Amino acid sequence: ISYSLQILFPQDGGGIFRTDSNSGEIHLMGDLDFEDVKLYRLQVDATDKGTPPLSGHCKLLVEVLDVND
């Protein structure tokens, strides 16, 4: 199975998250700031290597909490 990640919201949030295409693990690549973005909507796609390939997806919501105030 091969995994991919799409940032649905915000549209300019492309460099924040990364996924391992083999394991599907999602990694944070930078800091999240509550004042900038409070919620990220991601879509994880999984595709197998069959003939024909089958795929599925799920949505992931990441809510950023303001813990420093």
Secondary structure as GFF3:
##gff-version 3
##sequence-region A 1 69
A	DSSP	beta_strand	2	9	.	.	.	ID=ss1
A	DSSP	beta_strand	17	19	.	.	.	ID=ss2
A	DSSP	beta_strand	26	28	.	.	.	ID=ss3
A	DSSP	beta_strand	39	47	.	.	.	ID=ss4
A	DSSP	beta_strand	55	63	.	.	.	ID=ss5
###
